[in-house]
């Protein structure tokens, strides 16, 4: 059997190599490599999307989850006085109640200065930690950069690849003490990611800088959520801890080797390094039973009908937090070629097509935001309306609920580009964009 015949159409054959002794029944991440067009039109140069999907294995019970090392960083500037700081403390306490003695927590509060409320400690004295949180009071300016940096400093006391290391940042205002630009906070996020630390950001109300918060989260591999009302905080903190407590893999490295004759064009909405035929993508973490994927657009050369062509080979390595091993997966995907247009249509992979539409439309949503920022309201509206139509048509064609939801989102956003509604709409758009970039499990009204 030839190599090209072994990996035809949507068939994928993941091969697992585990470094270290582990039982054959041990849980493993699932790798699936697939094409939107597994059958392509013959004798025509054309583009296609390769989807590289990674799905975290199921945690059979909570005792098998990885221990966590979490720094909760709370904005306690003057704007947080009253209900906001009260609800923030309630949310932090509710989250801490879910932790076990093997977990580590630290609590940092900041205004114009930064104070470590609870130094990094194992959760053997939970009552004492909660008492310290109750004593936090609001007042002062917003030293956001310093707050995140101090949270990371606390994490480093127990930093370990076998733990889930995360900063959870809550802020309701603009950073106005120390570094305060999106690029500076983005650089901080990228540097923390290299250490194995992710930062999830929660923006409360309408006065925080969503560009700064999303950049910090995206560059570090964390989540971002826009919280309009303080009474949502407990629910959102619980969603975040659902993720933190379900991480099954870290240090995920994806290497896509595009076949000779096939040209890599771009990776949609994910930072990637393209060198010739090789594409490299890094992911920080994978969650139990959640899929994270990379969408690579390629150009396939004209190929005669009846032939098969390999499109790409994928290699993945990751740290398995349950088995404490480094696992390796490989898979390949090929396409068949036909003279029949109808055969191409009937063999489309609806799941991959829908994911590609989501990412293409997400890029257009970002374009609309940029146009509105430049003052081109009509240009932004035109992009959003066209995007809504594209999403709606695709939602019907591929029977996809998320595309239908995004169709309605874009239509609604087109109506809120002016006046007092714009501030809220912009934050919701940024939240939606990062949620779709990273296939975030909560926020942005995901189904």
DRENDO-1510 file (C-alpha; in Angstrom, 1 decimal, always signed):
<recs>
REC; n; res; u; v; w
REC; 1; UNK; +0.0; +0.0; +0.0 .
REC; 2; UNK; +1.5; +3.4; -1.0 .
REC; 3; UNK; +1.9; +6.3; +1.5 .
REC; 4; UNK; -0.7; +8.4; -0.4 .
REC; 5; UNK; -3.3; +5.6; -0.3 .
REC; 6; UNK; -2.8; +5.0; +3.4 .
REC; 7; UNK; -4.0; +8.6; +4.3 .
REC; 8; UNK; -6.7; +9.2; +1.8 .
REC; 9; UNK; -9.6; +11.6; +2.2 .
REC; 10; UNK; -10.5; +12.2; +5.8 .
REC; 11; UNK; -9.0; +9.1; +7.2 .
REC; 12; UNK; -6.3; +9.9; +9.8 .
REC; 13; UNK; -4.1; +7.5; +11.6 .
REC; 14; UNK; -2.7; +9.0; +14.8 .
REC; 15; UNK; +0.5; +7.3; +16.0 .
REC; 16; UNK; +1.3; +7.7; +19.7 .
REC; 17; UNK; +4.8; +7.5; +21.2 .
REC; 18; UNK; +5.0; +8.0; +25.0 .
REC; 19; UNK; +8.3; +8.9; +26.6 .
REC; 20; UNK; +8.3; +6.9; +29.9 .
REC; 21; UNK; +6.5; +3.9; +31.2 .
REC; 22; UNK; +2.7; +4.1; +31.0 .
REC; 23; UNK; -0.1; +1.6; +30.8 .
REC; 24; UNK; -1.7; +0.9; +27.5 .
REC; 25; UNK; -5.1; +2.2; +28.9 .
REC; 26; UNK; -3.7; +5.6; +29.9 .
REC; 27; UNK; -5.8; +8.6; +28.7 .
REC; 28; UNK; -4.4; +10.4; +25.7 .
REC; 29; UNK; -5.2; +13.5; +23.7 .
REC; 30; UNK; -7.1; +12.9; +20.5 .
REC; 31; UNK; -5.6; +14.3; +17.3 .
REC; 32; UNK; -7.7; +14.7; +14.2 .
REC; 33; UNK; -6.4; +16.2; +10.9 .
REC; 34; UNK; -9.0; +16.8; +8.2 .
REC; 35; UNK; -9.7; +18.9; +5.1 .
REC; 36; UNK; -12.7; +21.0; +4.3 .
REC; 37; UNK; -12.5; +19.6; +0.7 .
REC; 38; UNK; -11.3; +16.0; +1.0 .
REC; 39; UNK; -12.3; +15.6; -2.7 .
REC; 40; UNK; -11.1; +18.5; -4.9 .
REC; 41; UNK; -11.7; +19.5; -8.5 .
REC; 42; UNK; -9.2; +18.1; -10.9 .
REC; 43; UNK; -6.8; +20.1; -13.1 .
REC; 44; UNK; -7.3; +23.3; -11.0 .
REC; 45; UNK; -5.0; +25.1; -8.6 .
REC; 46; UNK; -7.1; +25.8; -5.5 .
REC; 47; UNK; -7.1; +26.6; -1.8 .
REC; 48; UNK; -8.3; +24.4; +1.0 .
REC; 49; UNK; -8.3; +24.4; +4.7 .
REC; 50; UNK; -6.5; +21.9; +6.9 .
REC; 51; UNK; -8.0; +21.6; +10.4 .
REC; 52; UNK; -5.7; +20.2; +13.1 .
REC; 53; UNK; -7.9; +19.4; +16.1 .
REC; 54; UNK; -6.8; +18.4; +19.5 .
REC; 55; UNK; -9.3; +17.2; +22.1 .
REC; 56; UNK; -8.4; +16.7; +25.7 .
REC; 57; UNK; -9.2; +13.3; +27.2 .
REC; 58; UNK; -11.9; +12.8; +29.9 .
REC; 59; UNK; -11.0; +13.1; +33.5 .
REC; 60; UNK; -12.7; +10.1; +35.0 .
REC; 61; UNK; -12.7; +11.7; +38.5 .
REC; 62; UNK; -11.4; +14.9; +40.1 .
REC; 63; UNK; -8.8; +13.1; +42.1 .
REC; 64; UNK; -6.9; +12.5; +38.8 .
REC; 65; UNK; -6.8; +16.2; +37.9 .
REC; 66; UNK; -3.5; +18.1; +38.0 .
REC; 67; UNK; -2.9; +20.3; +41.0 .
REC; 68; UNK; -3.2; +24.0; +40.4 .
REC; 69; UNK; -1.0; +27.0; +41.2 .
REC; 70; UNK; -3.2; +30.0; +40.9 .
REC; 71; UNK; -2.7; +33.7; +41.6 .
REC; 72; UNK; -5.9; +35.8; +42.0 .
REC; 73; UNK; -5.1; +39.4; +41.2 .
REC; 74; UNK; -7.8; +41.8; +42.2 .
REC; 75; UNK; -8.1; +45.5; +41.2 .
REC; 76; UNK; -9.0; +47.4; +44.4 .
REC; 77; UNK; -8.7; +50.9; +42.9 .
REC; 78; UNK; -11.2; +53.6; +44.0 .
REC; 79; UNK; -13.7; +52.7; +41.2 .
REC; 80; UNK; -14.1; +49.2; +42.7 .
REC; 81; UNK; -15.6; +50.5; +45.9 .
REC; 82; UNK; -19.0; +49.2; +47.1 .
REC; 83; UNK; -20.7; +46.4; +45.3 .
REC; 84; UNK; -17.9; +45.7; +42.9 .
REC; 85; UNK; -15.2; +44.9; +45.5 .
REC; 86; UNK; -17.7; +43.0; +47.6 .
REC; 87; UNK; -18.8; +40.8; +44.7 .
REC; 88; UNK; -15.1; +40.3; +43.7 .
REC; 89; UNK; -14.3; +39.0; +47.1 .
REC; 90; UNK; -17.3; +36.7; +47.1 .
REC; 91; UNK; -16.2; +35.3; +43.7 .
REC; 92; UNK; -12.6; +34.8; +44.8 .
REC; 93; UNK; -13.7; +33.0; +48.0 .
REC; 94; UNK; -16.2; +30.8; +46.1 .
REC; 95; UNK; -13.4; +29.8; +43.7 .
REC; 96; UNK; -11.0; +29.1; +46.6 .
REC; 97; UNK; -13.6; +26.9; +48.3 .
REC; 98; UNK; -13.2; +24.5; +45.3 .
REC; 99; UNK; -9.5; +24.0; +45.9 .
REC; 100; UNK; -7.9; +21.1; +47.8 .
REC; 101; UNK; -4.9; +20.8; +50.1 .
REC; 102; UNK; -2.6; +19.8; +47.2 .
REC; 103; UNK; -3.4; +23.1; +45.4 .
REC; 104; UNK; -1.6; +26.4; +45.8 .
REC; 105; UNK; -3.1; +29.8; +45.8 .
REC; 106; UNK; -1.9; +33.4; +46.2 .
REC; 107; UNK; -4.0; +36.6; +46.3 .
REC; 108; UNK; -2.7; +40.0; +45.1 .
REC; 109; UNK; -4.6; +43.2; +45.4 .
REC; 110; UNK; -3.5; +46.4; +43.7 .
REC; 111; UNK; -4.4; +50.1; +43.4 .
REC; 112; UNK; -1.6; +52.6; +43.0 .
REC; 113; UNK; +0.6; +50.1; +44.8 .
REC; 114; UNK; +0.6; +46.3; +44.9 .
REC; 115; UNK; +0.1; +44.3; +48.0 .
REC; 116; UNK; +0.4; +40.5; +48.5 .
REC; 117; UNK; -2.7; +39.6; +50.5 .
REC; 118; UNK; -2.0; +35.9; +50.6 .
REC; 119; UNK; +1.5; +34.7; +49.7 .
REC; 120; UNK; +1.6; +31.5; +47.6 .
REC; 121; UNK; +0.6; +28.8; +50.0 .
REC; 122; UNK; -0.8; +25.3; +49.9 .
REC; 123; UNK; -4.6; +25.1; +50.6 .
REC; 124; UNK; -4.2; +23.5; +54.1 .
REC; 125; UNK; -5.3; +26.7; +55.8 .
REC; 126; UNK; -8.3; +27.7; +53.7 .
REC; 127; UNK; -10.1; +29.5; +56.5 .
REC; 128; UNK; -7.1; +31.9; +57.0 .
REC; 129; UNK; -6.9; +32.6; +53.3 .
REC; 130; UNK; -10.6; +33.5; +53.2 .
REC; 131; UNK; -10.3; +35.8; +56.2 .
REC; 132; UNK; -7.5; +37.7; +54.5 .
REC; 133; UNK; -9.6; +38.2; +51.4 .
REC; 134; UNK; -12.5; +39.6; +53.5 .
REC; 135; UNK; -10.2; +42.4; +54.7 .
REC; 136; UNK; -9.5; +43.8; +51.2 .
REC; 137; UNK; -10.8; +47.4; +50.8 .
REC; 138; UNK; -10.9; +49.6; +47.7 .
REC; 139; UNK; -9.1; +52.9; +47.1 .
REC; 140; UNK; -6.4; +54.4; +44.8 .
REC; 141; UNK; -5.3; +54.3; +41.2 .
REC; 142; UNK; -4.7; +51.3; +38.9 .
REC; 143; UNK; -1.2; +49.7; +38.7 .
REC; 144; UNK; -2.4; +46.8; +36.5 .
REC; 145; UNK; +1.0; +45.8; +35.1 .
REC; 146; UNK; +2.6; +45.6; +38.5 .
REC; 147; UNK; -0.4; +43.6; +39.8 .
REC; 148; UNK; +0.0; +40.9; +37.2 .
REC; 149; UNK; +3.8; +40.9; +37.6 .
REC; 150; UNK; +3.4; +40.4; +41.3 .
REC; 151; UNK; +0.9; +37.6; +40.7 .
REC; 152; UNK; +3.4; +35.9; +38.4 .
REC; 153; UNK; +6.1; +36.3; +41.0 .
REC; 154; UNK; +4.0; +34.4; +43.6 .
REC; 155; UNK; +3.4; +31.6; +41.1 .
REC; 156; UNK; +7.1; +31.3; +40.5 .
REC; 157; UNK; +7.6; +30.2; +44.2 .
REC; 158; UNK; +5.9; +26.9; +43.3 .
REC; 159; UNK; +6.2; +26.9; +39.5 .
REC; 160; UNK; +6.2; +23.4; +38.2 .
REC; 161; UNK; +5.3; +21.8; +34.8 .
REC; 162; UNK; +3.2; +19.2; +36.6 .
REC; 163; UNK; +0.9; +22.0; +37.9 .
REC; 164; UNK; -1.5; +24.3; +36.1 .
REC; 165; UNK; +0.1; +27.8; +36.6 .
REC; 166; UNK; -2.4; +30.6; +36.0 .
REC; 167; UNK; -2.9; +34.3; +36.9 .
REC; 168; UNK; -6.6; +35.3; +37.1 .
REC; 169; UNK; -6.9; +39.1; +36.7 .
REC; 170; UNK; -10.0; +41.2; +37.5 .
REC; 171; UNK; -10.1; +44.9; +36.7 .
REC; 172; UNK; -12.7; +47.5; +36.1 .
REC; 173; UNK; -10.6; +50.4; +35.0 .
REC; 174; UNK; -7.8; +51.7; +32.8 .
REC; 175; UNK; -4.2; +51.0; +33.8 .
REC; 176; UNK; -2.8; +54.4; +34.8 .
REC; 177; UNK; +0.2; +53.6; +36.9 .
REC; 178; UNK; +3.3; +52.0; +35.3 .
REC; 179; UNK; +3.2; +50.3; +31.8 .
REC; 180; UNK; -0.3; +50.7; +30.4 .
REC; 181; UNK; -0.4; +50.1; +26.7 .
REC; 182; UNK; -1.8; +47.0; +25.0 .
REC; 183; UNK; +1.6; +46.3; +23.4 .
REC; 184; UNK; +3.4; +46.4; +26.8 .
REC; 185; UNK; +0.8; +44.1; +28.5 .
REC; 186; UNK; +0.9; +41.8; +25.4 .
REC; 187; UNK; +4.7; +41.5; +25.8 .
REC; 188; UNK; +4.2; +40.6; +29.4 .
REC; 189; UNK; +1.7; +37.9; +28.4 .
REC; 190; UNK; +4.0; +36.4; +25.8 .
REC; 191; UNK; +7.0; +36.3; +28.3 .
REC; 192; UNK; +4.8; +34.6; +30.9 .
REC; 193; UNK; +3.6; +32.0; +28.4 .
REC; 194; UNK; +7.3; +31.0; +27.8 .
REC; 195; UNK; +7.4; +30.2; +31.5 .
REC; 196; UNK; +4.3; +28.1; +31.4 .
REC; 197; UNK; +2.1; +30.7; +32.9 .
REC; 198; UNK; -1.2; +31.8; +31.4 .
REC; 199; UNK; -3.2; +34.9; +32.3 .
REC; 200; UNK; -7.0; +34.9; +32.2 .
REC; 201; UNK; -8.5; +38.5; +32.3 .
REC; 202; UNK; -11.9; +39.6; +33.4 .
REC; 203; UNK; -13.0; +43.1; +32.5 .
REC; 204; UNK; -15.8; +44.4; +34.7 .
REC; 205; UNK; -18.1; +47.2; +33.6 .
REC; 206; UNK; -17.5; +49.6; +30.7 .
REC; 207; UNK; -14.4; +51.5; +31.7 .
REC; 208; UNK; -11.6; +49.0; +31.3 .
REC; 209; UNK; -9.3; +48.8; +28.2 .
REC; 210; UNK; -10.5; +45.7; +26.3 .
REC; 211; UNK; -7.5; +45.9; +23.9 .
REC; 212; UNK; -5.1; +45.6; +26.8 .
REC; 213; UNK; -7.0; +42.8; +28.5 .
REC; 214; UNK; -7.5; +40.7; +25.4 .
REC; 215; UNK; -3.9; +41.1; +24.3 .
REC; 216; UNK; -2.6; +40.0; +27.7 .
REC; 217; UNK; -4.9; +36.9; +27.7 .
REC; 218; UNK; -4.3; +36.0; +24.1 .
REC; 219; UNK; -0.6; +36.2; +24.2 .
REC; 220; UNK; -0.4; +34.1; +27.4 .
REC; 221; UNK; -2.9; +31.5; +26.3 .
REC; 222; UNK; -5.5; +32.4; +28.9 .
REC; 223; UNK; -9.2; +33.3; +28.6 .
REC; 224; UNK; -10.9; +36.7; +28.5 .
REC; 225; UNK; -14.4; +37.7; +29.5 .
REC; 226; UNK; -16.4; +40.9; +29.6 .
REC; 227; UNK; -18.5; +41.1; +32.7 .
REC; 228; UNK; -21.1; +43.9; +32.6 .
REC; 229; UNK; -22.6; +43.5; +36.1 .
REC; 230; UNK; -20.8; +42.7; +39.3 .
REC; 231; UNK; -23.4; +40.1; +40.3 .
REC; 232; UNK; -22.1; +37.9; +37.5 .
REC; 233; UNK; -18.7; +37.6; +39.1 .
REC; 234; UNK; -19.2; +34.4; +41.1 .
REC; 235; UNK; -20.6; +32.6; +38.0 .
REC; 236; UNK; -17.7; +33.8; +35.8 .
REC; 237; UNK; -15.0; +32.8; +38.4 .
REC; 238; UNK; -16.6; +29.4; +38.6 .
REC; 239; UNK; -16.5; +29.0; +34.8 .
REC; 240; UNK; -12.8; +30.0; +34.9 .
REC; 241; UNK; -12.0; +27.5; +37.6 .
REC; 242; UNK; -13.9; +24.8; +35.7 .
REC; 243; UNK; -11.2; +25.4; +33.0 .
REC; 244; UNK; -8.3; +25.6; +35.5 .
REC; 245; UNK; -9.3; +22.4; +37.2 .
REC; 246; UNK; -9.8; +20.5; +34.0 .
REC; 247; UNK; -6.4; +21.0; +32.3 .
REC; 248; UNK; -5.1; +17.7; +31.0 .
REC; 249; UNK; -2.2; +18.8; +28.8 .
REC; 250; UNK; +0.4; +21.6; +28.6 .
REC; 251; UNK; +3.4; +22.6; +26.5 .
REC; 252; UNK; +1.5; +21.7; +23.3 .
REC; 253; UNK; +3.7; +22.0; +20.2 .
REC; 254; UNK; +2.2; +21.4; +16.7 .
REC; 255; UNK; +4.4; +20.9; +13.6 .
REC; 256; UNK; +2.6; +20.8; +10.3 .
REC; 257; UNK; +4.7; +19.7; +7.4 .
REC; 258; UNK; +3.0; +20.7; +4.1 .
REC; 259; UNK; +3.6; +18.2; +1.3 .
REC; 260; UNK; +5.9; +19.1; -1.6 .
REC; 261; UNK; +4.0; +21.0; -4.3 .
REC; 262; UNK; +1.4; +22.3; -1.7 .
REC; 263; UNK; +1.9; +25.8; -0.5 .
REC; 264; UNK; +1.0; +27.0; +3.0 .
REC; 265; UNK; -0.8; +30.4; +2.8 .
REC; 266; UNK; -1.8; +31.4; +6.3 .
REC; 267; UNK; -3.0; +30.2; +9.7 .
REC; 268; UNK; -6.2; +31.9; +10.7 .
REC; 269; UNK; -6.3; +34.0; +13.9 .
REC; 270; UNK; -3.5; +32.1; +15.7 .
REC; 271; UNK; +0.1; +33.1; +16.0 .
REC; 272; UNK; +2.2; +30.7; +13.9 .
REC; 273; UNK; +5.6; +30.5; +12.4 .
REC; 274; UNK; +5.8; +29.5; +8.7 .
REC; 275; UNK; +9.2; +28.5; +7.3 .
REC; 276; UNK; +9.0; +27.1; +3.8 .
REC; 277; UNK; +6.9; +23.9; +4.0 .
REC; 278; UNK; +6.8; +23.9; +7.8 .
REC; 279; UNK; +4.3; +25.5; +10.1 .
REC; 280; UNK; +4.8; +25.7; +13.9 .
REC; 281; UNK; +2.1; +26.5; +16.4 .
REC; 282; UNK; +2.4; +26.6; +20.2 .
REC; 283; UNK; -0.6; +26.1; +22.6 .
REC; 284; UNK; -0.3; +26.6; +26.3 .
REC; 285; UNK; -3.0; +24.2; +27.6 .
REC; 286; UNK; -5.8; +21.7; +26.6 .
REC; 287; UNK; -8.9; +21.1; +28.7 .
REC; 288; UNK; -10.7; +17.8; +29.4 .
REC; 289; UNK; -13.1; +17.0; +26.6 .
REC; 290; UNK; -12.6; +20.4; +24.9 .
REC; 291; UNK; -11.3; +20.8; +21.4 .
REC; 292; UNK; -8.7; +23.3; +20.4 .
REC; 293; UNK; -7.8; +23.6; +16.7 .
REC; 294; UNK; -5.6; +25.2; +14.2 .
REC; 295; UNK; -6.9; +26.2; +10.8 .
REC; 296; UNK; -4.3; +26.3; +8.0 .
REC; 297; UNK; -5.1; +27.5; +4.6 .
REC; 298; UNK; -3.1; +25.8; +1.8 .
REC; 299; UNK; -2.9; +26.0; -2.0 .
REC; 300; UNK; -3.0; +22.6; -3.7 .
REC; 301; UNK; -1.5; +22.3; -7.3 .
REC; 302; UNK; -3.6; +21.2; -10.3 .
REC; 303; UNK; -3.9; +17.4; -10.2 .
REC; 304; UNK; -5.4; +15.0; -12.6 .
REC; 305; UNK; -8.8; +13.3; -11.9 .
REC; 306; UNK; -8.5; +9.9; -10.2 .
REC; 307; UNK; -5.3; +10.8; -8.5 .
REC; 308; UNK; -4.7; +11.3; -4.7 .
REC; 309; UNK; -2.3; +13.8; -3.2 .
REC; 310; UNK; -0.9; +14.1; +0.3 .
REC; 311; UNK; -1.6; +17.5; +1.7 .
REC; 312; UNK; +0.1; +17.6; +5.1 .
REC; 313; UNK; +1.6; +15.6; +7.9 .
REC; 314; UNK; +1.2; +16.7; +11.5 .
REC; 315; UNK; +3.3; +16.0; +14.5 .
REC; 316; UNK; +2.2; +17.0; +18.0 .
REC; 317; UNK; +4.0; +16.8; +21.4 .
REC; 318; UNK; +2.5; +17.6; +24.7 .
REC; 319; UNK; +3.0; +17.1; +28.4 .
REC; 320; UNK; +0.4; +14.7; +29.8 .
REC; 321; UNK; -0.5; +16.0; +33.2 .
REC; 322; UNK; -2.2; +12.7; +34.2 .
REC; 323; UNK; +0.6; +10.3; +33.3 .
REC; 324; UNK; +3.5; +12.8; +33.8 .
REC; 325; UNK; +4.8; +11.8; +30.4 .
REC; 326; UNK; +5.6; +13.6; +27.1 .
REC; 327; UNK; +3.4; +12.2; +24.4 .
REC; 328; UNK; +3.8; +12.4; +20.7 .
REC; 329; UNK; +1.1; +12.0; +18.0 .
REC; 330; UNK; +1.4; +12.0; +14.2 .
REC; 331; UNK; -1.2; +12.0; +11.5 .
REC; 332; UNK; -1.5; +12.8; +7.8 .
REC; 333; UNK; -4.3; +13.9; +5.4 .
REC; 334; UNK; -4.6; +13.5; +1.7 .
REC; 335; UNK; -7.2; +14.6; -1.0 .
REC; 336; UNK; -8.7; +12.8; -4.0 .
REC; 337; UNK; -9.3; +14.7; -7.3 .
REC; 338; UNK; -12.3; +14.4; -9.5 .
REC; 339; UNK; -13.9; +16.0; -12.6 .
REC; 340; UNK; -17.3; +16.2; -10.9 .
REC; 341; UNK; -18.3; +19.5; -9.3 .
REC; 342; UNK; -21.2; +17.7; -7.6 .
REC; 343; UNK; -18.9; +15.1; -6.1 .
REC; 344; UNK; -16.7; +17.9; -4.6 .
REC; 345; UNK; -19.8; +19.4; -3.0 .
REC; 346; UNK; -21.3; +16.2; -1.7 .
REC; 347; UNK; -18.1; +15.2; +0.0 .
REC; 348; UNK; -17.4; +18.5; +1.8 .
REC; 349; UNK; -16.6; +18.1; +5.5 .
REC; 350; UNK; -19.3; +20.3; +7.1 .
REC; 351; UNK; -17.5; +20.4; +10.4 .
REC; 352; UNK; -14.3; +21.7; +9.0 .
REC; 353; UNK; -16.1; +24.1; +6.6 .
REC; 354; UNK; -18.0; +25.6; +9.5 .
REC; 355; UNK; -14.8; +26.1; +11.5 .
REC; 356; UNK; -13.2; +27.7; +8.6 .
REC; 357; UNK; -16.2; +30.1; +8.1 .
REC; 358; UNK; -16.0; +31.0; +11.8 .
REC; 359; UNK; -12.4; +31.9; +11.6 .
REC; 360; UNK; -12.7; +33.8; +8.3 .
REC; 361; UNK; -15.7; +35.8; +9.6 .
REC; 362; UNK; -13.8; +36.4; +12.9 .
REC; 363; UNK; -11.1; +38.1; +10.9 .
REC; 364; UNK; -13.7; +40.3; +9.2 .
REC; 365; UNK; -15.2; +41.2; +12.5 .
REC; 366; UNK; -11.8; +42.4; +13.6 .
REC; 367; UNK; -11.6; +44.5; +10.4 .
REC; 368; UNK; -14.9; +46.1; +11.2 .
REC; 369; UNK; -13.7; +47.0; +14.7 .
REC; 370; UNK; -10.5; +48.6; +13.2 .
REC; 371; UNK; -12.6; +50.6; +10.7 .
REC; 372; UNK; -14.9; +51.9; +13.4 .
REC; 373; UNK; -11.8; +52.9; +15.5 .
REC; 374; UNK; -10.6; +54.9; +12.5 .
REC; 375; UNK; -13.9; +56.7; +12.3 .
REC; 376; UNK; -15.2; +54.9; +9.3 .
REC; 377; UNK; -18.6; +53.9; +10.7 .
REC; 378; UNK; -20.3; +53.2; +7.3 .
REC; 379; UNK; -17.3; +51.0; +6.3 .
REC; 380; UNK; -17.5; +49.1; +9.5 .
REC; 381; UNK; -21.3; +48.6; +9.1 .
REC; 382; UNK; -20.9; +47.4; +5.5 .
REC; 383; UNK; -18.3; +44.7; +6.7 .
REC; 384; UNK; -20.6; +43.6; +9.5 .
REC; 385; UNK; -23.7; +43.3; +7.4 .
REC; 386; UNK; -21.8; +41.4; +4.7 .
REC; 387; UNK; -20.3; +39.2; +7.4 .
REC; 388; UNK; -23.7; +38.5; +8.8 .
REC; 389; UNK; -25.0; +37.4; +5.4 .
REC; 390; UNK; -22.0; +35.1; +4.9 .
REC; 391; UNK; -22.5; +33.6; +8.3 .
REC; 392; UNK; -26.2; +33.1; +7.9 .
REC; 393; UNK; -25.8; +31.4; +4.5 .
REC; 394; UNK; -23.0; +29.1; +5.8 .
REC; 395; UNK; -25.0; +28.3; +9.0 .
REC; 396; UNK; -27.8; +26.9; +6.8 .
REC; 397; UNK; -25.4; +25.1; +4.5 .
REC; 398; UNK; -23.4; +23.4; +7.2 .
REC; 399; UNK; -26.2; +23.2; +9.8 .
REC; 400; UNK; -24.1; +25.0; +12.4 .
REC; 401; UNK; -25.6; +26.7; +15.5 .
REC; 402; UNK; -22.6; +28.8; +16.4 .
REC; 403; UNK; -22.5; +30.3; +12.9 .
REC; 404; UNK; -26.1; +31.1; +13.2 .
REC; 405; UNK; -25.4; +32.8; +16.5 .
REC; 406; UNK; -22.5; +34.8; +15.0 .
REC; 407; UNK; -24.8; +35.8; +12.1 .
REC; 408; UNK; -27.2; +37.4; +14.7 .
REC; 409; UNK; -24.2; +38.9; +16.6 .
REC; 410; UNK; -22.8; +40.7; +13.5 .
REC; 411; UNK; -26.2; +42.0; +12.5 .
REC; 412; UNK; -26.7; +43.4; +16.0 .
REC; 413; UNK; -23.2; +44.9; +16.1 .
REC; 414; UNK; -23.9; +46.7; +12.8 .
REC; 415; UNK; -26.7; +48.6; +14.6 .
REC; 416; UNK; -24.5; +49.7; +17.6 .
REC; 417; UNK; -21.6; +51.5; +16.0 .
REC; 418; UNK; -22.7; +55.0; +17.2 .
REC; 419; UNK; -23.7; +56.7; +20.4 .
REC; 420; UNK; -23.6; +55.3; +24.0 .
REC; 421; UNK; -24.1; +51.7; +22.8 .
REC; 422; UNK; -20.7; +51.6; +21.0 .
REC; 423; UNK; -18.6; +51.3; +24.3 .
REC; 424; UNK; -20.5; +48.2; +25.4 .
REC; 425; UNK; -20.6; +46.7; +21.8 .
REC; 426; UNK; -16.9; +47.1; +21.3 .
REC; 427; UNK; -16.1; +45.2; +24.5 .
REC; 428; UNK; -18.5; +42.4; +23.5 .
REC; 429; UNK; -16.9; +42.3; +20.0 .
REC; 430; UNK; -13.4; +41.9; +21.5 .
REC; 431; UNK; -14.6; +39.2; +23.9 .
REC; 432; UNK; -16.2; +37.4; +21.0 .
REC; 433; UNK; -13.1; +37.7; +18.8 .
REC; 434; UNK; -10.7; +36.1; +21.4 .
REC; 435; UNK; -13.3; +33.4; +22.3 .
REC; 436; UNK; -13.4; +32.3; +18.7 .
REC; 437; UNK; -9.7; +32.7; +18.2 .
REC; 438; UNK; -9.0; +30.3; +21.0 .
REC; 439; UNK; -12.3; +28.2; +21.0 .
REC; 440; UNK; -12.9; +29.4; +24.5 .
REC; 441; UNK; -15.4; +27.3; +26.4 .
REC; 442; UNK; -17.2; +30.2; +28.1 .
REC; 443; UNK; -18.0; +33.9; +27.5 .
REC; 444; UNK; -19.2; +35.6; +24.3 .
REC; 445; UNK; -22.6; +33.9; +24.5 .
REC; 446; UNK; -21.2; +30.6; +23.3 .
REC; 447; UNK; -23.8; +27.8; +23.0 .
</recs>
